[in-house]
Amino acid sequence: MAQALGFDFGTTNTVLATANGGTTHSMAFTSAEGTADSMRTALSFMKDPQLGTSALKVEAGHAAIRQFIDNPGDCRFLQSIKTFAASPLFQGTLIFAKRHSFEDLMDVFIRRLRAYAGENWSRDVTRIVTGRPVHFAGANPDPALATERYNKALLRFGFPEIHYVYEPVAAAFYFAQNLKSDATVLVADFGGGTTDYSLIRFETVAGKLTATPVGHSGVGVAGDHFDYRMIDNIVAPQIGKGSHFKSFDKILEVPSNYYSSFGRWNQLSIFKTSREFEDLRKLVRTALEPEKLETFIDLVDHDEGYPLYQAISATKMALSSADEAPFDFGPLGRGGHRIIRRKDFESWIAEDLARIEGALDDVLEKTETKPGDIDKVFLTGGTSFVPAVRRIFTERFDAGKIETGGELLSIAHGLALIGERDDIAQWTVQ
């Protein structure tokens, strides 16, 4: 039987699991920020004189976030690197004058995980089974390019076999271990950057679990988009979005592109050194509401991006169980303390919800499957707790068919279990 390593390389979090004899274990990582069985998909690079003039101190996960927060002007920070995997436009990035390709970044990230794992890192792995979304995030993604880049990075570690499995298929396999009878299962996997669906028929033949893939679909929308919608509606208007400035005898709107940096919190540090930021500083002199732009500048100058996203995340989480929740973010002043209503949040994400539901329609229509033909619906990923997302399913399927669980771990453990099977070819993406 193969010694398998399941590698859930996620947009937001990464989890590794090992399998041996049908038993799986999450790999534990110990960094300067403590021990955890998942790692934020983030990297930081910083010059360290103790390591030599050309060497860099590299951290991953929460240790990378801490290094960036503590050294914002001296640290190069990258997060959600998976979103670059399928982009032909991404040809690499400069880190302290040295160009890093996507596979270089993935290589560095895995090496840090291996270092954090220490003795937990299995030396006898014969197969690595890597998850991949049904549809990669980004505009015009190229899945073949993503696979090529993954391969280049993983081959550097000498794994004898490398396999790829759709992430929702892995989650379905993990879930299917507890099935009491044959079933047609729909898995909805809500990640940080993508929402993926897999429809699979599970049957037990001669005591062995078999599966027949029925169909897949996905869309590049998930939890990260919800965060951005909240910032765009709660924060951006308070720091000048939609306000105006005077240019000669004309009244013009402050360019909205200044606010695109809020798509990810670390982009504010990049914006801080950009020409656009210098232009924004000059705009204060002619702004009709200069105090708003001054607040925007203060947020960037004081590197408030990460605390802002923490505040947004806390509010979003609270809205999963309450009709309204507080938003508390002191750097905004009085405007940083307000109550957010769930119905307003749902109106902000309506377009995203429509795309998520459209992908569900797509898999059902392509496979000519009616909701009544599905025996179980398994929702995984943190975004599945958002009531508006859950309603997409409760309005179509009987509540008794819908189950959740293993929000962070199910994919990695499913990948590891698939990696042990002799019939692995029927589960993998060719």
Secondary structure, DSSP 8 states (H G I E B T S, - for coil): ---EEEEEE-SSEEEEEEEETTEEEE--EEETTEEESSEESEEEEEE-GGG-SS-EEEEEHHHHHHHHHHSTTTEEEEE-GGGGTT-TT---EEETTEEE-HHHHHHHHHHHHHHHHGGGS-S---EEEEEE-SS-SSSS--HHHHHHHHHHHHHTTT-SEEEEEEHHHHHHHHHHTT-SS-EEEEEEEE-SS-EEEEEEEEEEETTEEEEEEEEEEEES-SHHHHHHHHHHHHTGGGGTTT-EEEETTEEEE--GGGGGGGGSTTHHHHHHTSHHHHHHHHHGGGBSSHHHHHHHHHHHHTT-HHHHHHHHHHHHHHTTTSSEEEEE-GGGGGGGEEEEEHHHHHHHTHHHHHHHHHHHHHHHHHTT--GGG--EEEEESGGGGSHHHHHHHHTTS-GGGEEE--TTTHHHHHHHHHHT-TTGGGTS--
